[in-house]
C-alpha cells in the first residue's frame, strides 16, 4: 500500500511538469507550450494566493512634478518653460542610463531586494527635494529619481515568472492602474497640501508635496523587501509543496527556467528582429504623450481657467478615467487573446480627444478631451508591453526586448517633454503627440496583419527538412524562431 501511494504521488507531480523539448514537438498556442492540465480548482487557489501575495506589494509612487509646478515650484525657482521642460527630462535621462541593468539584473539581485531597495531610494531622493535651493540640485535629484525608477519598472518581467501569458495583461494592469491611481491621489493630496500647508514652516506648498510623497515609499520599500516572493523555485510562506509544484509548472509553461541567464546572443537576436522594432516604434509613439502627461497635465488644466488648487483636483478625475479603462482593456485582452485591435481602438479614441483639445477653446470640451485621450492612451502602454512579452518567449529574449523597448521609449519621452513649451494651450506639443498616436494606430493595424502572415509561413514550413531539425530544439533556446511557436496579435 505504501508503494502504491508513493507511485500515485509521483504520478500526480509528473502531471504538473511541462513537456520536455526533446520529446514530440511542442504545440505552442498563444505563446504557451502544451502540457498536461493542472487541476482547475488547485490552480485557481494558487493563482488567488499569488494575487494576494504579489500584486498588493507592486504598487509604487508616481512622479509629482506637475502638481509641484502649480504649487509654486516654477515661481520660487524662477523657471522658464524651457527650464521646467529640462527638469522633467532629467528623470528620463536617469531612467535611460539605468534601464538595462534595472531590467536584466532582476534574478541576480532578487526581485524583493531590487524593488524594495529602489522604492526606498526613490522616496529618499524625492523627499530630499524639499531642501533644494537651486535648479542644479533639482536636476541632480531628478536624475537619481529616474535611476531608482528604472529598477522598479522590471515589473512585467517579474510577473511573467508567476503568471501565464493569458493572465499577464490583467496583472500588468494592476501596476499601470496603480500608477494612474497614484496620479489621481497625487492630485487630491496636492490640492490639500496647497490649501492647508502653503507657507507653513516657511515652505511653499511644492516642498511639502515632495516631502510627504517621498516618505511613504520609503516605508513601503521595507515591506516589499521583506515580503515579496523572489522566484517560483524559491517561493515559501503560505504555499505548500504541491502548490509550489503548480507554480513552477505554470512558470515553465511561459518559458521560464530556474537557471535562465541573460546572454548577449539573445540581446543581438532581439535587435535584429523586425517585429521587435515594429512594436517598439509603436510603444515610442505612445510614450511621447503619456510621459509628458504627469509633468504637464496640471499646467494644461490650469490653462483651461482653473486656479492652481482646482487644477490639482481636476487632474485626479483624468487619472481615474485612465484607471477604469486600463482595467477594462486588460480583462478584454486576457479573455480574447487580442492586444493589437485594442491598441487600434484606443488610439482612435485618443485622437478624438486630441481633436477636442486642438479645435475647441471651451474649457468643458477641452477637459472632456483630456479625459478621453488620457483614458485611451494609458492602457496602450500595458497592452504593447504584454504584446512584446508574449511574442518573445524565453527569459533572455523577453528580458532583453522589454529592457531595450523601454530605453527607446524613454528617448522618445524626452522629445515629448521638449515639445510642450507653449503654455497655456500647448498646441505644438498636442499636435506632435496626436500625429505620433496616429502612427501608433497604423502600426498596430500593420503588425496584426504581419503576424498573421508570419504564422501562415510557419504552417507552410512544416513539411520542410529545416522544420524537423529545429523542432527538436527548445523554445527557450530558439525563442520565436522555434517552428512550433505561434505569434499572437
Residue pairs with C-beta under 8 A, 6 or more apart in sequence:
12 242
13 242
13 245
14 36
15 36
15 37
15 38
16 36
16 38
16 245
16 246
16 248
16 249
17 35
17 36
17 249
17 252
18 33
18 35
18 249
18 252
18 253
19 26
19 33
19 34
19 35
19 36
21 472
21 473
21 474
21 475
21 476
22 472
25 471
25 472
25 483
25 484
26 33
26 34
26 475
26 484
27 33
27 34
27 484
28 34
28 393
28 475
28 482
28 484
28 485
28 486
29 486
30 165
30 166
30 337
30 390
30 486
30 488
31 165
31 254
31 390
31 391
31 393
31 485
31 486
31 488
32 164
32 165
32 166
32 253
32 254
33 252
33 253
33 255
33 475
35 249
35 253
38 246
38 249
38 250
42 242
42 243
42 246
43 246
43 250
45 243
46 239
46 243
46 246
46 247
46 250
47 163
47 167
49 238
49 239
49 243
50 162
50 163
50 247
51 171
53 227
53 229
53 237
53 238
54 159
54 162
54 171
54 228
54 229
55 171
55 174
57 115
57 223
57 224
57 227
57 228
58 115
58 155
58 158
58 159
58 174
58 175
58 178
58 228
59 174
59 175
59 178
59 182
59 220
60 119
60 122
60 152
60 175
60 178
60 179
60 182
60 217
60 220
61 119
61 122
61 123
61 126
61 182
61 213
61 214
61 216
61 217
62 179
62 182
62 183
62 186
62 294
63 91
63 145
63 149
63 294
63 295
64 126
64 186
64 190
64 209
64 210
64 213
64 294
65 73
65 87
65 88
65 91
65 142
65 294
65 295
66 294
66 295
66 296
66 297
66 298
66 299
66 315
67 186
67 187
67 190
67 209
67 298
67 312
67 315
68 190
68 206
68 209
68 210
69 84
69 206
69 295
69 298
69 299
70 190
70 194
70 298
70 299
70 302
70 308
70 311
70 312
71 190
71 193
71 194
71 198
71 204
71 205
71 206
71 209
71 308
71 312
72 198
72 204
72 205
72 206
73 79
73 204
73 206
74 84
75 204
76 204
76 206
77 83
77 134
77 135
77 138
79 87
79 135
81 421
81 422
81 423
82 421
83 135
84 295
85 417
85 418
85 420
85 421
86 139
87 135
87 138
87 139
87 142
88 142
88 292
88 295
88 296
88 417
89 414
89 417
89 418
90 139
90 140
90 142
90 143
90 146
91 142
91 143
91 145
91 146
91 149
92 146
92 291
92 410
92 413
92 414
92 417
93 143
93 146
93 414
94 142
94 143
94 144
94 145
94 146
94 147
94 148
94 149
94 150
95 146
95 147
95 149
95 150
95 153
95 406
95 410
96 146
96 150
96 407
96 410
96 411
97 146
97 147
97 150
98 146
98 147
98 150
98 151
99 150
99 153
99 403
99 406
99 407
99 410
100 403
100 404
100 407
101 150
101 151
102 114
102 118
102 150
102 151
102 152
102 153
102 154
102 403
103 150
103 153
103 154
103 157
103 399
103 402
103 403
103 406
104 262
104 399
104 400
104 403
105 114
106 114
106 154
106 157
106 158
106 399
107 231
107 260
107 261
107 395
110 230
111 154
111 158
111 161
111 228
111 229
111 230
111 231
112 224
112 225
112 226
112 227
112 228
112 229
112 230
113 225
114 151
114 154
115 151
115 152
115 154
115 155
115 158
115 221
115 224
115 225
115 228
116 221
116 222
116 223
116 224
116 225
116 226
116 228
117 151
117 221
117 225
118 148
118 149
118 150
118 151
118 152
118 221
119 148
119 152
119 217
119 218
119 220
119 221
119 224
120 217
120 218
120 221
120 222
120 225
121 144
121 147
121 148
121 151
121 221
122 145
122 148
122 149
122 152
122 214
122 217
122 221
123 214
123 215
123 216
123 217
123 218
123 219
123 220
123 221
124 214
124 218
125 141
125 144
125 145
125 148
125 214
126 141
126 145
126 210
126 213
126 214
126 217
127 210
127 211
127 214
127 215
127 218
128 141
128 214
129 138
129 141
129 207
129 210
129 214
130 203
130 207
130 208
130 210
130 211
130 214
131 137
132 138
132 141
153 406
154 402
154 403
155 172
155 175
156 168
156 172
156 175
156 385
156 386
156 389
156 402
157 389
157 398
157 399
157 402
159 168
159 171
159 172
159 175
160 168
160 254
160 256
160 389
160 398
161 231
161 232
161 251
161 256
162 229
162 232
162 247
162 250
162 251
163 171
163 250
163 254
164 250
164 253
164 254
165 254
165 389
165 390
165 488
166 334
166 337
167 334
168 334
168 386
168 389
168 390
169 329
169 330
169 331
169 333
169 334
169 339
169 382
169 383
169 386
170 330
170 331
170 333
170 334
172 330
172 382
172 385
172 386
173 326
173 327
173 329
173 330
173 331
173 379
173 382
175 382
176 326
176 378
176 379
176 381
176 382
177 323
177 326
177 327
177 330
180 319
180 320
180 322
180 323
180 326
180 378
181 319
181 320
181 323
182 319
183 294
183 297
183 315
183 316
183 318
183 319
183 322
184 315
184 316
184 317
184 318
184 319
184 320
184 323
185 316
186 213
186 315
186 316
187 298
187 312
187 313
187 314
187 315
187 316
187 319
188 312
188 313
188 316
189 209
189 212
189 213
190 205
190 209
190 298
190 312
191 309
191 310
191 312
191 313
191 316
193 205
193 208
193 209
193 212
194 205
194 308
194 309
194 312
195 309
197 203
197 205
197 208
198 204
198 205
198 208
200 208
229 235
229 236
229 237
231 258
232 244
232 247
232 248
232 250
232 251
232 256
232 258
233 248
233 258
235 244
235 247
239 247
248 258
254 393
255 393
255 394
255 395
255 398
255 475
255 476
256 395
257 395
257 476
260 394
260 395
260 396
260 476
261 395
261 396
262 395
262 396
262 399
262 400
263 396
266 394
266 396
266 397
266 400
266 479
267 396
267 400
267 404
269 397
269 479
270 276
270 392
270 397
270 400
270 401
270 404
271 404
273 392
273 480
275 391
275 447
275 450
275 451
275 454
275 480
275 487
276 388
276 392
276 401
276 404
276 405
278 443
278 446
278 447
278 450
279 384
279 387
279 388
279 391
279 405
279 447
280 388
280 404
280 405
280 408
280 409
281 439
281 443
282 343
282 384
282 440
282 443
282 444
282 447
283 381
283 384
283 385
283 388
283 405
283 408
283 409
284 408
284 409
284 411
284 412
285 412
285 436
285 437
285 439
285 440
285 443
286 347
286 377
286 380
286 381
286 384
286 409
286 436
286 437
286 440
287 381
287 409
287 410
287 412
287 413
287 416
288 412
288 413
288 415
288 416
288 419
288 432
288 433
288 436
289 350
289 373
289 377
289 416
289 433
289 436
289 437
290 377
290 378
290 380
290 381
291 409
291 410
291 412
291 413
291 416
291 417
292 413
292 416
292 417
292 419
292 420
292 429
292 433
293 374
295 417
295 420
296 417
296 420
296 426
296 429
297 315
297 318
297 370
297 374
298 311
298 312
298 315
299 311
299 423
299 424
299 426
300 370
300 424
300 426
301 310
301 311
301 314
301 315
301 318
301 367
301 370
302 308
302 311
302 424
303 423
303 424
303 425
303 426
304 311
304 363
304 366
304 367
304 424
305 363
306 314
306 363
314 367
317 371
318 370
318 371
318 374
318 375
319 374
321 371
321 372
321 374
321 375
322 374
322 375
322 377
322 378
322 379
324 375
325 346
325 375
325 376
325 378
325 379
326 378
326 379
326 382
328 379
329 342
329 346
329 379
329 382
329 383
330 379
330 382
332 338
332 342
333 339
333 342
333 383
333 386
337 488
338 489
339 383
339 384
339 386
339 387
339 390
339 488
339 489
340 387
340 444
340 445
340 447
340 448
340 451
340 489
341 444
341 448
341 489
342 379
342 383
343 380
343 383
343 384
343 387
343 440
343 441
343 444
344 441
344 444
344 445
344 448
346 376
346 377
346 379
346 380
346 383
347 376
347 377
347 380
347 437
347 438
347 440
347 441
347 444
348 441
349 372
349 373
349 375
349 376
350 372
350 373
350 376
350 377
350 437
351 373
351 434
351 437
351 438
351 441
352 369
352 372
352 373
353 368
353 369
353 370
353 371
353 372
353 373
353 374
353 376
354 369
354 373
354 430
354 433
354 434
354 437
355 369
355 434
356 365
356 366
356 368
356 369
356 372
357 366
357 369
357 370
357 373
357 425
357 430
358 427
358 430
358 431
358 434
360 366
360 369
373 437
377 437
380 440
385 402
385 405
387 488
388 401
388 402
388 405
389 398
389 401
389 402
390 488
391 451
391 480
391 487
391 488
392 398
392 400
392 401
392 479
392 480
393 475
393 476
393 479
393 480
393 482
393 485
394 475
394 476
394 477
394 479
395 476
397 479
397 480
412 436
415 432
416 429
416 433
419 428
419 429
419 432
419 433
420 426
420 428
420 429
421 428
421 429
422 428
422 429
447 489
448 489
451 487
451 488
451 489
452 489
454 487
455 486
455 487
458 483
458 485
458 486
461 467
461 483
462 483
466 483
467 483
470 478
470 481
470 482
470 483
471 482
471 483
471 484
473 482
474 482
475 482
475 484
475 485
478 485
479 485
480 487
